[in-house]
Amino acid sequence: MSKEMEFAVFCMESYKSHRNLKGRDVLKVFLENGVFAYLIECYDTLHTQSRECVTSDVLETLAIWERKKGVTG
């Protein structure tokens, strides 16, 4: 497994814990919203951040993308 994929799994686990979701639900969110591509593209910057910072970044990024799609909640 590549270091980028290991990081993506780490981010999934962090997001899962923060949102109290099941792994399959997180996988669905990440796949539907292109989060894996984002994490791999931004790996060089994100992997140097704390778990809390990365989780916050993923949450913020998803919220922005959802607003752009017109999703609320």
C-alpha positions in Angstrom: 0.0 0.0 0.0 1.3 3.4 -0.9 2.0 6.1 1.7 -0.8 8.2 0.1 -3.3 5.3 0.5 -2.2 4.7 4.0 -2.9 8.4 4.7 -6.3 8.2 3.1 -7.2 5.2 5.3 -6.0 7.2 8.3 -8.2 10.1 7.2 -11.2 7.8 6.8 -10.7 6.4 10.3 -10.4 9.9 11.8 -13.5 11.1 9.9 -15.4 7.9 11.0 -14.5 8.5 14.7 -15.4 12.2 14.5 -18.7 11.7 12.8 -19.5 8.4 14.6 -20.1 6.6 11.3 -19.6 3.1 10.1 -16.8 2.4 7.7 -19.0 1.7 4.7 -20.8 5.1 5.3 -17.5 6.9 5.3 -16.4 5.1 2.2 -19.6 6.1 0.4 -19.1 9.8 1.4 -15.4 9.8 0.3 -16.1 8.0 -3.0 -19.2 10.2 -3.9 -17.4 13.4 -3.1 -13.9 12.7 -4.5 -12.2 12.9 -1.1 -9.7 10.3 -2.0 -8.5 12.3 -5.0 -8.3 15.4 -2.8 -6.3 13.6 -0.1 -3.8 12.2 -2.6 -3.5 15.5 -4.5 -2.9 17.4 -1.2 -0.9 14.6 0.5 2.4 16.6 0.7 0.8 19.3 2.7 -1.9 17.4 4.7 0.2 14.5 6.0 2.3 16.9 8.0 -0.7 18.1 9.9 -2.2 16.8 13.2 -5.1 14.3 13.1 -7.4 17.0 14.4 -6.3 19.5 11.7 -6.7 16.9 8.9 -10.1 15.9 10.1 -11.2 19.5 10.3 -9.9 20.1 6.8 -11.8 17.1 5.4 -15.0 18.3 7.2 -14.6 21.8 6.0 -13.9 20.7 2.4 -16.9 18.4 2.4 -19.1 21.2 3.7 -17.9 23.5 1.0 -18.5 20.9 -1.7 -21.9 20.1 -0.4 -22.9 23.8 -0.4 -21.7 24.1 -4.0 -23.9 21.1 -4.9 -26.8 22.7 -3.0 -26.9 20.1 -0.2 -27.8 21.2 3.3 -27.9 19.5 6.6 
